[in-house]
Amino acid sequence: MFYRKNVFAWEQIVRLVAGVALILAGLLLLSGWAGYAVVALGLYVMLTGIFGYCPACAMVGRKPVDRS
């Protein structure tokens, strides 16, 4: 692997749900650049949930999750 997971399993589920909610809100409730910005944020949150790695968390010093 190129990275070590730094997002817990329960947090991955929360990020997936939140990401989908943000994408839907951006597409259905907002228009223009604000909608696109919310969709982009939702994609970022959803992808961190899928892969279990958050670059922002790594930059602020969050330790990798010990899976053993």
SEFIPA-251333 format. One record per residue (C-alpha): x negated, y negated, z negated. Coordinates in Angstrom, 2 decimals, always signed. Example, Ala and Ser with C-alpha at 12.3 -4.5 7.8 and 13.67 -1.06 7.14 Angstrom:
<recs>
- xx	yy	zz
- -12.30	+4.50	-7.80
- -13.67	+1.06	-7.14
</recs>
This chain:
<recs>
- xx	yy	zz
- +0.00	+0.00	+0.00
- -1.04	-3.56	+0.59
- +0.60	-4.80	-2.58
- +1.72	-3.59	-5.98
- +5.37	-4.00	-6.88
- +6.02	-6.78	-9.36
- +9.83	-6.61	-9.45
- +11.62	-4.14	-11.72
- +14.21	-1.72	-10.29
- +17.16	-3.47	-11.97
- +15.87	-6.81	-10.71
- +15.65	-5.45	-7.16
- +19.38	-4.67	-7.26
- +20.18	-8.13	-8.61
- +18.04	-9.72	-5.89
- +19.76	-7.71	-3.16
- +23.22	-8.74	-4.34
- +22.18	-12.37	-4.81
- +20.50	-12.44	-1.40
- +23.60	-11.15	+0.36
- +25.76	-13.65	-1.54
- +23.48	-16.54	-0.54
- +23.47	-15.46	+3.10
- +27.25	-15.23	+3.19
- +27.62	-18.58	+1.43
- +25.23	-20.21	+3.88
- +27.05	-18.79	+6.88
- +30.64	-19.21	+5.73
- +30.72	-22.18	+3.36
- +28.00	-24.55	+4.52
- +27.26	-26.11	+7.87
- +24.24	-27.71	+9.45
- +20.77	-27.69	+7.97
- +22.04	-26.97	+4.45
- +23.63	-23.73	+5.63
- +20.45	-22.67	+7.40
- +18.38	-23.47	+4.31
- +20.65	-21.36	+2.09
- +20.54	-18.48	+4.60
- +16.72	-18.66	+4.65
- +16.63	-18.61	+0.85
- +19.02	-15.66	+0.84
- +16.80	-13.76	+3.26
- +13.77	-14.39	+1.06
- +15.59	-13.22	-2.07
- +16.99	-10.15	-0.30
- +13.60	-9.15	+1.14
- +11.94	-9.42	-2.27
- +14.62	-7.06	-3.53
- +14.08	-4.60	-0.70
- +10.30	-4.48	-0.98
- +10.02	-4.95	-4.75
- +7.34	-7.59	-4.36
- +7.75	-11.31	-4.89
- +4.87	-13.51	-3.69
- +6.07	-16.42	-5.82
- +6.00	-14.23	-8.94
- +2.50	-13.05	-8.04
- +1.29	-16.65	-7.65
- +2.42	-17.59	-11.15
- +0.72	-14.54	-12.65
- +3.45	-11.94	-13.05
- +1.87	-8.56	-13.67
- +2.57	-5.57	-11.40
- +5.21	-3.11	-12.58
- +3.78	+0.08	-14.07
- +5.71	+2.91	-12.38
- +4.11	+5.75	-14.34
</recs>
